[in-house]
Amino acid sequence: MITKIVKQRYLFAMLLPAVLIVFTFSYVPIFGWIIAFVNYRPGVPLFSSEWVGLKQFVAFFTETKDFVYLLRNTLSINIGALIANLGTAFVFALLLNEIRLKFFGRLIQTVTFFPFFISWIIIYSLSSSLFATSSGAINETLVQWGWIKEGINVLGDPKYAWAFIILIGVWKFLGYNSVIFISSIASIPSEFYEAAQIDGANRFQRMWYITIPNLIPTLIVLLILNSGWILNSNFEQFYLFTNTTNWEKMEVLDIYIYRYGLQLLNYPYATAVGIMKTVISLVIIVLVNATAKKTTGKAIF
C-alpha cells in the first residue's frame, strides 16, 4: 500500500488541490448546519447559544403550510424541467445525427448552443420585451392582427408560470444538454451501421435498433445524476421571473431559503429548510439509482 502511494506520489500531488478545494467548499460548510439546532443570533458565540433541537424543523412543517406549496412548486417545475431538458436533448441529438450536410448540422448545433452563454438577466429583458402584456412585441402584434383582444400576461399569470419557466429553460439549455448525447452517438462503432445497411436496414431502422439503444445508458446516467439536483433550482432564473402576481406558483425552496436567511435574517430557520432539502435530495438520488439498477441494470453506484 505504502509502496504504491510512493510510486504514485506525483499523481496524488496533482490530485491534492482538487481534494482541498472540495473539502474546503463542500464539507467544511456542513459544520454550519449546527445553526439550525441552536437559537443563533449574529454577534453571539455559536457555542454559547441555546440548544433548541428540532424546533426549526417542526416549525416549518407544523406552524405554516409553506412546505406544501414549496415542495409542490419545486418538484413540479424541476421534474418537468428535467424531463423536458433530457427529452428534447435526446430527440435533438438523434435528429441532428441524421443530417447529412455536416456544415448545416454544425450551424444548427452552434445556434442552439448560443443561448447557454446568455445571462438570465438578458433573457428576462428579452422575455419582457416580447411578452409584456401591453408593450410586448408578440402581444402587440397579435392584438393588431385581431387574433386576441388584449395582451396575454405570460410573465405574471400563475397559470402560465410553470410552462413558461420550463420552456425558457429548454430553449437555453438545449444545445448544452445535447452535447453529451451527440458525443455518445459519435462513440458508436460505424461497423454497426455498415452491417445493418448491408442487411437492408433503412435510416429509421438503424436509428431505432442501433442509435437509440446505445444512447439509453447515457440517458439513465444523466437522469440519476440530475435527480440529485431535483430540489435545487437556478436561483437567478427564479429570482428574476418571480413577481408579486405569480409567486405562489413560482416560489421554490431556494428562493424561500434566501428570503428567510438573507432578507429576514432568520438564519436557523433558513438553515433547517436547507438541511431538509439536502436530506430529501439524497433520498431521491438513492431511490432513482436503485430503481434504475433494478429495472435496467444500469446505475452509478
ZINOR-V485483 format. One record per residue. N is the residue number from 1. RES is the residue in three letters. D_LAST is the distance of its C-alpha to the last C-alpha in Angstrom with 1 decimal. Layout:
BEGIN
N_RES_D_LAST + N_RES_D_LAST
END
This chain:
BEGIN
1_MET_24.6 + 2_ILE_27.3 + 3_THR_28.7 + 4_LYS_25.5 + 5_ILE_25.3 + 6_VAL_29.0 + 7_LYS_28.6 + 8_GLN_25.8 + 9_ARG_27.5 + 10_TYR_28.1 + 11_LEU_24.4 + 12_PHE_23.6 + 13_ALA_26.6 + 14_MET_25.4 + 15_LEU_22.0 + 16_LEU_23.9 + 17_PRO_25.1 + 18_ALA_21.7 + 19_VAL_20.5 + 20_LEU_23.7 + 21_ILE_23.5 + 22_VAL_20.0 + 23_PHE_21.3 + 24_THR_24.6 + 25_PHE_23.7 + 26_SER_20.4 + 27_TYR_20.7 + 28_VAL_24.5 + 29_PRO_25.2 + 30_ILE_23.2 + 31_PHE_26.3 + 32_GLY_28.3 + 33_TRP_26.7 + 34_ILE_29.4 + 35_ILE_31.8 + 36_ALA_30.6 + 37_PHE_31.9 + 38_VAL_35.3 + 39_ASN_38.3 + 40_TYR_37.8 + 41_ARG_40.6 + 42_PRO_40.9 + 43_GLY_43.2 + 44_VAL_42.6 + 45_PRO_40.7 + 46_LEU_37.2 + 47_PHE_37.7 + 48_SER_41.2 + 49_SER_39.9 + 50_GLU_40.2 + 51_TRP_37.1 + 52_VAL_36.5 + 53_GLY_33.2 + 54_LEU_31.6 + 55_LYS_34.7 + 56_GLN_33.2 + 57_PHE_30.3 + 58_VAL_33.0 + 59_ALA_35.2 + 60_PHE_32.6 + 61_PHE_32.2 + 62_THR_35.7 + 63_GLU_38.3 + 64_THR_37.4 + 65_LYS_35.9 + 66_ASP_34.2 + 67_PHE_30.7 + 68_VAL_31.6 + 69_TYR_32.4 + 70_LEU_29.9 + 71_LEU_26.9 + 72_ARG_28.6 + 73_ASN_29.2 + 74_THR_25.9 + 75_LEU_23.8 + 76_SER_26.4 + 77_ILE_26.8 + 78_ASN_23.2 + 79_ILE_21.9 + 80_GLY_25.0 + 81_ALA_24.4 + 82_LEU_20.8 + 83_ILE_22.0 + 84_ALA_25.2 + 85_ASN_23.7 + 86_LEU_21.1 + 87_GLY_23.6 + 88_THR_26.5 + 89_ALA_24.6 + 90_PHE_23.5 + 91_VAL_27.1 + 92_PHE_28.6 + 93_ALA_26.8 + 94_LEU_27.9 + 95_LEU_31.5 + 96_LEU_31.6 + 97_ASN_30.7 + 98_GLU_33.7 + 99_ILE_36.2 + 100_ARG_38.2 + 101_LEU_40.1 + 102_LYS_37.7 + 103_PHE_39.7 + 104_PHE_39.5 + 105_GLY_35.8 + 106_ARG_35.3 + 107_LEU_37.7 + 108_ILE_35.8 + 109_GLN_32.5 + 110_THR_34.3 + 111_VAL_36.0 + 112_THR_32.8 + 113_PHE_31.0 + 114_PHE_33.9 + 115_PRO_33.3 + 116_PHE_30.1 + 117_PHE_32.4 + 118_ILE_34.7 + 119_SER_34.5 + 120_TRP_34.2 + 121_ILE_37.8 + 122_ILE_39.2 + 123_ILE_37.3 + 124_TYR_38.8 + 125_SER_42.2 + 126_LEU_42.0 + 127_SER_40.9 + 128_SER_43.8 + 129_SER_46.2 + 130_LEU_45.2 + 131_PHE_44.6 + 132_ALA_46.9 + 133_THR_48.9 + 134_SER_52.4 + 135_SER_52.0 + 136_GLY_48.8 + 137_ALA_49.7 + 138_ILE_48.1 + 139_ASN_49.7 + 140_GLU_53.0 + 141_THR_53.0 + 142_LEU_52.1 + 143_VAL_54.9 + 144_GLN_57.4 + 145_TRP_56.7 + 146_GLY_57.2 + 147_TRP_53.8 + 148_ILE_53.2 + 149_LYS_55.8 + 150_GLU_53.8 + 151_GLY_50.7 + 152_ILE_47.3 + 153_ASN_45.6 + 154_VAL_42.1 + 155_LEU_41.1 + 156_GLY_42.4 + 157_ASP_42.4 + 158_PRO_39.5 + 159_LYS_39.3 + 160_TYR_38.3 + 161_ALA_36.0 + 162_TRP_32.6 + 163_ALA_33.4 + 164_PHE_34.9 + 165_ILE_32.1 + 166_ILE_29.5 + 167_LEU_31.8 + 168_ILE_32.6 + 169_GLY_28.9 + 170_VAL_28.6 + 171_TRP_31.6 + 172_LYS_30.4 + 173_PHE_26.8 + 174_LEU_27.5 + 175_GLY_28.2 + 176_TYR_25.4 + 177_ASN_22.7 + 178_SER_24.2 + 179_VAL_23.9 + 180_ILE_20.3 + 181_PHE_21.3 + 182_ILE_24.5 + 183_SER_22.8 + 184_SER_20.7 + 185_ILE_24.0 + 186_ALA_25.7 + 187_SER_23.2 + 188_ILE_24.2 + 189_PRO_26.8 + 190_SER_30.3 + 191_GLU_31.2 + 192_PHE_29.4 + 193_TYR_31.7 + 194_GLU_34.8 + 195_ALA_34.3 + 196_ALA_33.9 + 197_GLN_37.0 + 198_ILE_39.0 + 199_ASP_38.2 + 200_GLY_39.6 + 201_ALA_36.6 + 202_ASN_37.5 + 203_ARG_35.5 + 204_PHE_34.0 + 205_GLN_33.0 + 206_ARG_31.4 + 207_MET_29.4 + 208_TRP_28.5 + 209_TYR_27.6 + 210_ILE_26.2 + 211_THR_25.2 + 212_ILE_23.5 + 213_PRO_21.3 + 214_ASN_20.2 + 215_LEU_19.4 + 216_ILE_17.3 + 217_PRO_13.9 + 218_THR_14.8 + 219_LEU_15.8 + 220_ILE_12.6 + 221_VAL_10.5 + 222_LEU_13.4 + 223_LEU_13.6 + 224_ILE_10.1 + 225_LEU_10.9 + 226_ASN_14.4 + 227_SER_13.9 + 228_GLY_13.1 + 229_TRP_16.6 + 230_ILE_18.3 + 231_LEU_20.7 + 232_ASN_21.4 + 233_SER_24.5 + 234_ASN_26.4 + 235_PHE_28.9 + 236_GLU_31.6 + 237_GLN_31.5 + 238_PHE_31.9 + 239_TYR_34.4 + 240_LEU_36.6 + 241_PHE_36.5 + 242_THR_36.9 + 243_ASN_40.6 + 244_THR_42.9 + 245_THR_43.1 + 246_ASN_39.5 + 247_TRP_37.7 + 248_GLU_37.2 + 249_LYS_35.0 + 250_MET_33.5 + 251_GLU_32.9 + 252_VAL_29.2 + 253_LEU_27.5 + 254_ASP_27.6 + 255_ILE_31.3 + 256_TYR_32.0 + 257_ILE_30.5 + 258_TYR_32.6 + 259_ARG_35.6 + 260_TYR_35.5 + 261_GLY_34.3 + 262_LEU_36.4 + 263_GLN_39.2 + 264_LEU_40.0 + 265_LEU_38.9 + 266_ASN_37.2 + 267_TYR_34.5 + 268_PRO_33.4 + 269_TYR_33.0 + 270_ALA_31.1 + 271_THR_28.7 + 272_ALA_28.2 + 273_VAL_27.4 + 274_GLY_24.9 + 275_ILE_23.2 + 276_MET_23.1 + 277_LYS_21.6 + 278_THR_18.7 + 279_VAL_18.0 + 280_ILE_18.1 + 281_SER_15.8 + 282_LEU_13.1 + 283_VAL_13.9 + 284_ILE_13.9 + 285_ILE_10.5 + 286_VAL_9.0 + 287_LEU_11.5 + 288_VAL_11.0 + 289_ASN_7.4 + 290_ALA_8.8 + 291_THR_11.9 + 292_ALA_10.6 + 293_LYS_8.9 + 294_LYS_12.3 + 295_THR_14.6 + 296_THR_13.6 + 297_GLY_11.2 + 298_LYS_9.2 + 299_ALA_5.7 + 300_ILE_3.8 + 301_PHE_0.0
END
